[in-house]
Amino acid sequence: MNDKLENEESIVLKFVQDFFVSYDINRHILHTFFPEDGTFIVLGNRMSGHSAIQQAMLTMATTTHQLFSIDIVSLNMPLPEQVSMYQVLCAGNVEFGGYAQLHGFTAALLIYFLRPNVLNVVSFNERCQWPKLS
């Protein structure tokens, strides 16, 4: 792996970690991680665009994510010279609403990276494993 790719992946890793901190703590700015036509899907609910994402964040139950795995894949596709695309797969636990009940989650992010330092979440899709009801 070349140094440039390793450096970009470390930037993407930090960006994804910051994204989840904003998701949990600074929701009022989460929409700024997306381009105007970005897509945010959580638990099957789909929002597109800044205003829809911001509205969802203001009405959704609070969350606390614990990330256990972050896998970053550089997408090999024709792009302008200064652009890279990354698919990021995350897994961990999430607590909704402060009820101390953890759920497993997976999330897929498509990250647009315009070098040297512009990153956007083109799409975010989070799925949760709900506890078995008996």
N, C-alpha and C positions, 0 to 999 in steps of 0.2 A: 504494500500500500504506500502510495507516495505521501510526502509531507503535507502537500496542499490539501489532499483529501482528508488526512487525519486532522488537520487544523480546522477545516470546514465542519467535520463531524463533531469536534469538540465545541464549536460555536453553536451548532444545531442542538447538541445535548444541553448546553446551558440555556438556550432559548426554550426548549421543551420544559425544563425544570422551572424556569420563570413563568411559563404559561400555566402550569399547575398551581403554583403559588398564587398567581392572580386569580385563577379559577376559584380557589378556596378562600382567599383573603381580600383581594382587590377586585372584586367582580365588576365594579363600576368602570374599570378600564379594559376588561377582557376583550371587548369588541375591537380594540385598537390593534390586537394581534392579527386581525383578519383584514383582507382587502375588502372593499365595499361589497363585492359580490361573493364573499366567503360563506361557507356553509358550516353550521354547528348542529350536530345531531347528538342528542343524549336520550337514552332510553326510548329510542324510536321517534322522538319528537324532533322535527327538522325546522331549523330557522336559517334564513338566508339574509345577508346584509347586516350592516351595523345596527340599525334600529331594532330589528327583530332579535338579534343576539343580545343587545343591551336590555331589551324588555324581558327576555327570558331569564337573564342573570338576576334581574331585580325581583323576579317573582318566584324563582326556583328555591327549594330548600337549601340550606347551607350544606357545604360538603367539606370533608377532610380526606384528602387523598394520601395514600402511602404508596410510593412507586417502588416496585421490586425489580422491574425489568424495563429497560429502554433499549430497543434494537433499532439501529439507524441503517437504512439502505439507500445508497445513492442510485437514483434512477438513470439508467443509460438510455437517453433519448435525445433526439435533435433539439437543441436549445441554443439561444444566442450565447455568445462567448462568455459573457459575464453572469450567466444564470445557471443555477443548479437546482434540481428538484430532489427532495428526499421523502421517502416514506418512513414514518416512525411508528413502531408498534410498542405500546406500553402495557404493562400489567401490574396489578397490585390490589390493594384494598381501598374501599371508599366507605365513609360513614356519611349518611344523609341526615340532616336535621338535628344532629347532636344527640341521637338516641342511643349511642354507644353500641349499635349493631353494625358490624362490618359486613360488607358485601365484596365479593371478588369482582374486579372489573378488568376489561381490556379496552384499549383505545387505539385508534389508528388516526394518524395525522399526516396530511400531505403538506410539506413545507416548501415554500418558494424562497430561494436564497439568491438575491441580487448582490453580487460582490461589490464592495467589500463588507457591507454591514446592514443590508436591508433584508429582513426575514418576515414572512407572513405565513399564517396558517390558512392554506387554501380551503382545506376541509378538515373537520374533526368529527369523529364518530366514536362515541363511548357506549359500551354495552356492560350491563351488570348481571351478575349471577345472584339472584335473590335466594335467601335461605329457604330451605324446604319447610313448608307448612305442614304440621301434623295435626 
